[in-house]
Amino acid sequence: MFKEEMTPRERMDAFSRGDEIDRIVCVPDMGVTMAPFIGAKLSDYYHSAELMANLEIALFKKLGHDSVGISTSLRGVAEAMGSKIAYPDYNISYLLEPAAKNVDEIDSLKIANPLTDGRLPILLEALRLTRDALIRQVDVGAAMSGPLSVAASVVGTENLLRWMRKYPQKVHILMEIVTESNNRYIEEVAKLGLSIGFADPVSSTSLISSKAF
């Protein structure tokens, strides 16, 4: 059996410097889909900082992977901005009702407050708990959706794509509000001493052109 010569933190520090490491870096993308690993329903996981942290801790103890983190999911910031989200017991969340259903409602959207709105306070507490438990052993970080993917859950994906062509100036206003909402969450994550990464699938060239982006 292969015996590791580095801790995950040592490995990632060496990797970032370009130094030799004992094995390939491994950072599996798990999160909410692994909630059953600790016997939790996904619907409960989404609303409990303790369950989120306990899952990351349990997975790290089992797998010893090279970075752990907690994501807002594709819809977390959109919910904080007013979208209604469904939380099935045994499936991932999905958009029930966008915050803005017509283009004229964009102007009334409010920037999310990560300390009070939606599940963002729960996520920040989960990050704090995970950091306190694991930071000496492994990198702990946050993840969130990029602006276009957040916008898709604020107005609905079809509306977003249609309005990009019909009402580009309104979409620019939407993107400014979404981006500032993201920025405010990033600022709170930074106060925890943690890094953050983005996933923005709606910006993929499989869906929109580089010109539209």
Phi, psi and omega in degrees: 000139180292133179252120180289142181255352182231152167282161177305320179295315178299320182295314182291325177296316178294319180299318181293334178272352184082016179277168179293142177235161188280340177202171178295138176296137181229117179228084180292145179265106187238279176063222190303328183295343180261009181307322178299342179300330177251018177074024183254145169287148179298323181297325177287319180305314184302335188244019181224114176298323181294317179295319178301312181293316181299323178295313180299320180294315181295318179296320180294319179297327181280317191254332181062036182287174197265359175196143176235155181192167180230133186254151172290346191071176181294339191245358186299313180289322178299320177298319178296338178268358174123352177290150178261130186240140176265144182232086177296155180295323188229038175206166180287162181293159176211160183286124174267313184209123180291155179293326179237117183263343174225161190296331181289343180279350180301319183297338182265359178294145180248148177292134182291142172258111185293347180270348185225338193259137175059218179266004184301320176298324178296317180297318179296320177293321177298320177296319179297315180297318180293317177303311184297328183277328193236349193300333180284344183255329190207152175297136176240131181217177178244162176220152179206170178276145175289169189303318182294321180290323174297314181302323180298328178270351175275323183240352187094138186298315181298316178299315181302312182294322179291316183289335176301330179268320186274324185226063185300325180292324176294321179294325176299319177297315177304314183294326177295319180292315179298314182298320178292324175299315176300315182301321182291325175292317178302319180299321180289322176297318180298325178296337176277356181078024184245155175270172181214146178236163184241147163231129183226068187298331181291340177276001181298143176289355170287341183246316180229160180279162176297328178294317179295323179296000000 
